């Protein structure tokens, strides 16, 4: 860290003007300002470094984006106070991506930079070697591209790798076949590019996936400690200092395979040869902070902006990716004919009304149909584990009136009543409100007056207890919440898991029971069916092939399109039909939806000032959807939402108009701000 004394300041002889972007967090001040560079800082003050400058009388952080010989400012320039670090972390490519994200998602560059660049730790900078040739890396392409191990049943991947190693911006879409280890497959693909002198960026939804993919990459790379150093993971769980150290190893070129979550999509890798994003339908890829971009869309924008190849992999297919394929922007990496049919388990979709429900050993009815119990018993008889997926964790997540099925509500705040356990004789124990926590010693239904209660959705705990009575002597294990299993052995057991927490079974599960499908399909959400299919196919893909006895039970209407997509193992076909249906009714991704949230008066002003009403369809205003909150608007009563339905060709123009409106409102001290979100996951 270098400082100067005011009395000795002399302007730099070469390019004495620095254009600095201060990180002020104020929309109308989200622009560059000119400062004079002292000669003593000239060598370190290069574009991309962190600096400190005075703004409105106080020292603020910022980034130097350009050096100039002259300034357009008419007055006297202030001095650049300090170069915080000589590390040029805001590279030209990253700055262009930051600008693009801020414009497209109607946000501030300072907010995007905070998402893209981790906080600095001086000790980490000193501990990481300067950029240089990394160990075990070939310089340039060597010989023809070889098919990565395990990809022989995907002949098209060879052409994709040839394009990637030839600096051609290829974009591929790969649907993981059932039973295939996606982490191992991506690891071998990344290693093939690493050995040809390129860096590979692998982006996954959460820490569990980071750990799995990092382990797979290190196993493929091998080479002991030196080999492990070629693979790094950018996870927040290791702490700020360690994360910054790993980030520096990546951007200085030492780490050749980089695995991370959503913020890793910005990592400015100097020799980036491929971006891989896995499971784009996971909600973890939606940034919860302004400007709320989706990682998939950033990856696509970066691929187009920098000409970097992109691979989108997933067990399912989202309509957004289906649109990439339909438009020809990306191409599908298909397996050889018949592979999916060979690897898929047999799926049986049955509604609750079709089979006769069984009774457990205590004499009470169970929601497990006889066909599902038969599948489980047959799997256990051949010493295979059984997976049971339930859509909620806990014991009894929701309670209904036992007579009329009206949701049980708190008399104090109208919140949902919860019970820690359900006693077989006396019913709910420790009944209390799930919102305010008030106990409910004497429940009575407001609709019919009944005192009886029943479970609305039976959680993992109750399901495990029910199965324990039905399968005495068989080990029952749960996975979900704070206790998630990674793997289970190939032995008789019943694993009750919540969606996304299913462990991998050695040799595959003998059967999987996907229960309470209506709880996933019945959500008031545009993407509810898409979300349900993703969770079902992810669990069913852990089951053995049908030829080896693998069976899957789905408690859903067998004739529904989503159930048939699982029965036929055709997520691509479902996504194409869903894309066509959304285009017909005007929903993303066929069109863009921009949500503008704020106080009613502020939204009225936005609608009055908005000049492009003839280019878009305006919906609303309506009340802000339940569960949504406006940051910094605690004092606002009854916030509202306006939706703009925007055709893709005019998105840039509409985003620019909204950005100008937000900027003008930011300059008015007494104006309420509004929040703008492009294609929010939950439209309302």
Phi, psi and omega in degrees: 000125184244136178233164178230155176265135184306325186289340185251013184286128174228131183296147179300144182288327182246127179047067186284355183256127177251128172270120187239137173258101178287145179269080187264336180072021178239127192300312185284354175252013181275070181206172181279149174231147182270138177225153175277138180262119175295148179302326181293340180254000190299321183292324182272337185279075180253157179303134178103349183275159174279138179224170171234135181224163175268131178222121182054038174086000180231153178283131179228157177277153178195182178233135176279121185253343183195147170250137183228161176277331184222167178238153175271352181287136184276335183268193180279138181270143172281167182268149168291120188279323190198143166260109186293320181210139178282001182282116180280080186280334178267082183290162179303318179296318179294321179297320177296320178294319177300315178300315182297314181297318180297319180290312186293320184261014175053058181227186179261142177297327179297323177292318180294321179297322178295329175286327190272325188242121180290158178301148183280145170227115187301319182298325180294322180298323181286334185274345182264129180299154177294160180303139180189176180297119179286158180289145172068027182240128176285149179263106179080168180298138179233108178072181180290157178290127179264147178292124179298150180300134179089356181254012183298335179271010175233077186300335182289344183292335179297316178295323178296317180292323177299319178293317182296315180287342177266015178062028175265129184287067179288148177230119184241155177233123182236123174264120185294125178295154179300138178081353182278138177282099184297324182294315179296321180295315179293327179295315180293325177295315180296321182293326179296325177282324178300319182290350178254019172087014182248155172265149180233133179250118181248123185241127182229165188291318191216179185296324179300317178291324177301312181298316182294314183288322178298316178298319179295319180294318180293327177293321180289317182293317179065204175081017177066214183296320180298319178293321180297329180292341178285347179243130177223153177241137180259081183245139181290339185293342182277353181102155185300317184294311180295322180295318179294323178297316179293323178297319178295320178300325180288311185284344173270000173091001182284318176277126184260335174238119185244125180245132181199177176265200196303322183291341180294344181299339180271349189307120183277077182283129187291333182236043184294123180248344182197137170251129176240127175240122184252134174067059184294345179281355180287132181295345178296342179279357176271116182292123182280356180249155181302141005267023171064044179282162174261134184300322178301316182290325176295317179300319179294318179295320180294320179301316180289322184289317185258355181069034181262134176300149183224136174237123176255116181242150179187159175282341181240199177216119177276154176300330178296316178289325175301324177292322175302316182290316182299320183281350182085002179292328176229158182236142184281134174266095188275149173279171175295153181301136176089352184295314182299318180295326179290326187264341187282145172284170175276129183249131177241119177256123185222133175281164180299334184276344185288304182267162172281127180289148180274170174244141180279179186292343179274357177094352180271158180288148174241151179278004177274113179294162183299323181296325179291318179296324178296317177301314182297316182294321180294323178292317180294326179297334178258022175062037178247145176287158180238133178259131176239116181260124176239143188282359180223156174263172176093196186260296175231090185297321181227152180236141177236160172298133182292344182259306187253359177067018174289135179304137179283122186240153179286137179287342183273311186234001181069018177283168181286138176278144180232155176227135179291324179214164174240112178282139184296333184257312188263356178083214186295142176242141179058052180287130181205165180284139179280351179257303185262347178082001182293133179290153178235092185283338185217081181291140170216129183296132180287341183271315186236353178084000181291149176261358183281148178229151174220162178285135174280298172240121181281125184278184184297321182296314180291321178298318179297320179294319180296317179291328178298325178286328184277336180234069181298138180089350179263134181291130178249126179232150179242151178221120181159165180064233181278350180237098181247127178275140177270316180220158173226150182285166178277072181216160182300123179191158174243121182254113178262115187229150172275158183303132181090348181251017182287125177283158176277133179261137177297122182080358179089155176284150174284330180203157174225134178247114181258103191259164173051049182299329182298334180293329176275318183286336185273004179292139178283072189213138179303324185261018183298313181293317177302316180296318181296314181298321179300316180290320180293314184289332175293321178285317182295332179291350178272359184266150179299158177298159181299324180295338178260012176094005181292130181226147178229131175251129178239121180275073181214162178300117189296334183272354181291153182297322183289322177294320179294329177297324177283318180301317181272355184051062185227066178294332179295314179297320178297318181296322179295318178292320179296320178299317179295319179296318180291325177297324182293324183259359176079050177238157177300148006268005179297325173229168176259143174245125177249120179262128175245116184247145177166185176298154183303318181295321180294319179293325177297320178293320179298315180295326179290323183272344185291124189265355188247033182296337179280350181259347183227168173255124182263126180241127179106194010282154175225170177298146176300132183304149179301138180092344178274145177228149176257112179299132178078009181239037181299331184276354183273126176268141175052061175296153185235173179225139170242136179249135173250121175269115193242122173296141182308321182297337183252011182300313183300320180292318180292318178298320178295320179295316178295323178298318178296321178296314180296321179297316179296320180293326180296329180284348178265113189299329186260009180271139172287136178282162177236158178251132180245129179228127178270126178047059178297147181298318180253101183284327180109000000 
